[in-house]
Amino acid sequence: MKLSLLPKALAAAAGALLVAAIGLFVYAQLTYSSSYLLLPDKPHALAPVVSVQNAHKGDQGSLYFVDVIERKATLAERYLPFLRRDGTLVSEQQIGPSNVSDKERARIDAASMALSQKIAEAVALRRLGYKVVTHPHGALVEDTTPGTSAAAKLLPGDVITAVDGVATTDFQRLRALVSRHRAGERVGITFVRAGRTHTVSLRTFTLGEPPHQTAIGVLITQAVSIKLPIKVKINAGDVGGPSAGLAFALELTD
């Protein structure tokens, strides 16, 4: 009697294990991890993306750009490599600062894309002989140094407009004003984020080998407004980041 029940018991146990395994796999597929997955998107033709006033495009070939889809990886994708053969798993730290939310990161990427488009328009039209008017209006924060007070208070995309109340439209002027301070002193930084002006106090520190320089822990570039002589429109949809600038400039030139 016991022997006749053994196969049934084994089958029941195997069935329970199978159901549990399926349930665990489904749970792992629906639950997101702290890692991110980078996936290559399909190539996008630039002709429908870029339009120029009174322009005539040639018919010799086409230009494309490729973007990368960035999303949180599921637990299954993190621990089962065969599920992400076409993707690259990266940590949250590799995506950006840990104090930046996904929503804020999307805003930063959108701002980077907008700046990339403006620069592409200016470079292409100037190369073609058009007069392009530019006006510097501050220092654009590209990144911050981890562990500094700047990393805790500034974000990529912020535009620094004053140091200790002194207006600075030139990023080199910003460096000169900061260098007046000694390491460890406080410096007042005024910046614009999403159309709003803020002022914070940052602690300076010594940077590099002798002769030492005073720094606040930001990587900056020039923030500039651009006026074009003709109408240009670039619509890349929800693609963010700065890396398509060269492709835009080439398409505009074409």
C-alpha angles and dihedrals in degrees: 000000000000092000092053091054095049097079090048091050092049091048091050091049092048090049091050091050091049092050090047092049092050091047091049091049092049090048091050091049093051098042119080123222129211090258128089131225122218114204127180113240124214118275114272121215111234097209094081091041100054124054128176129193112261092351128154117206121209122235097226105113133313138257124228138184129204124213131194123238110226120197141143114276121234121236089254092053091048097052101029108060094188088069092063105040091138095043139069120228114219135172124253089250090060091055095055146295113333092229092063118092123221089252093052091045090054089052091051092049091049090051090049090052092050091050091047090054093049092050091047091052093049095046095047096047093045089050088054092052101260122139110248119187118211130186121191113220107173147315116303115218110227097172143342133228113253115245096025127111088245090062090055096048109026131062134199107270095038114129115217110214104169142022117207088345093306111124115237122188093165120070089215088057088055091056091049093051093048092048090063088073127080121235111278095027124120122249127193113232122192116196142167122233123177090343095309126110120227135176124208136174115237129189116233126223140184117272131200135342124320126327081056121212128209113238141174097208105259133127106215142182133182118290109211141173116221130206116198126203093222134033116268125178126191119182114180094165115222095342111126137189133060104268099097093064095101091050091051092050092050092049092048090051090050 
